[in-house]
Amino acid sequence: MVALQLGGAPAATLGEVKNRADLVIFWGSNPAESHPRHFTRYSGAAKGRMNPKGRKDRYIVLVDIRPTPSAKYADEFIQIKPGHDFEVLTVMRMLASGKLPDARSVGGVEVQTLERLVSRCKDARMGVLFFGQGITETRGKHQNSLVIYQFGKEMSLYSKFLTLPMRGHYNVVGSGNTMCWQTGYPFAVNFGRGYPQFNPGEFSVVDLLKRKEPDAALIVAAEPMDHLPYEAARHLENIPTIVLDPRETLTTRMATVVIPVKHAGISVEGTAYRMDHIPIKMRAVLDSPWPKDDEPLERIIQRVKELRKEKAAV
Amino acid sequence: MALIGILNTARTLKQGATMHIAKDAPEYLEAISYVGVSAQEMEKAGIKDGDEVVVFSDHGKVTLQARGMELQPGSFFMPLSYLANRLVSSETHGTGVPGFKNTVVTIKKPNE
């Protein structure tokens, strides 16, 4: 997200990928396990307008530090040393501009292998580089994503070339989109001063919890006790917490107050965003006795306003 | 001898499929309670597939099974979960993203 703000990105929908892409690169991503339907619906076997033979019309490359289960679906697997993504991608940018590095290999990969990959990118009808958390959570973090976006933009001088993050977690894109049109910022937004302020590293949840700054927490449809480093999440055990969730989780178990709510997309209709920012309309398919997320939230806001008024009157 | 390397935590199909049963369900615990080590390093440390090992970092410690995996030396693997997150660094380097794939850990036998 930070890299996207810094550099912009050549992007398109997954429908474009399905219909046009003849070169698909997965970098630091293991879709066979993290996005099991991706190959069949969009990037592998899916038949499209310009890919009538599906899988046979695409050349798939997997770049990773280990041969994940996705490797067997790829035509080529390139193994790099852990934490060397930035170096490898930077050398690919050099090669794309006609310069040769003063080395035979970089990050555990022969330069010749990278030359062939760059040539494929330049010659593609439409190339797409999907990158996963192997890029965004390893050494270099957003700088790795930034160099991918830069590489994608440079490849667009030769071919149609896209760089798309493999976003995980249900509707994480919806959260970012909604925050953007509400506040102008995608995450790490602080409303403490009455207007939105954005600063990752300062207002992001892991950093706030690590510094033990919050003295209360409202947690909606999130599982910090499982998904965040315990070093940060354990602060939640020492402050009052209100958790809205349709299921029992590790976070509801330690919460001060739990409000059960309907399961979005199952018991309540609404909109969820696909990883390529396409809004998908969801219908309710099962009944539930619990309220929708917004109902208890509206009541909490109403009560806070009343308490403020009462306090002001005193 | 102890092994030192970088912990890579990531989604696995089994972990993703069982996490919705319950976080203390035997299926989920089976899916998350192991650390992947290369065969080369297991041999070096005298650890066999299925042996109990202690994994610790500057941030926490867990005891679980070692499992042979196709990994590069100096790189270990654990499925995403609260067990792996006992070890993960909360340092985000100003990005908001903690060290899910960038935390140094040590692996050793329980009696070492």
Interface residues (C-beta under 8 A of the other chain):
Chain A: V2 N30 A32 E33 S34 P36 I65 R66 P67 P69 Q79 K81 P82 G83 G108 Q133 G134 T136 E137 T138 R139 K141 H142 G168 F187 A188 P200 G201 S204 V205 V206 D207 L209 K210 M225 D226 H227 L228 P229 Y230 E231 A232 A233 R247 E248 T249 L250
Chain B: I6 N8 A10 R11 T12 L13 G16 M19 H20 A22 K23 H59 G60 M69 E70 L71 Q72 G74 S75 F77 L80 S81 Y82 N85 R86 V88 S89 S90 T92 H93 G94 T95 G96 V97 P98 G99 F100 K101 N102
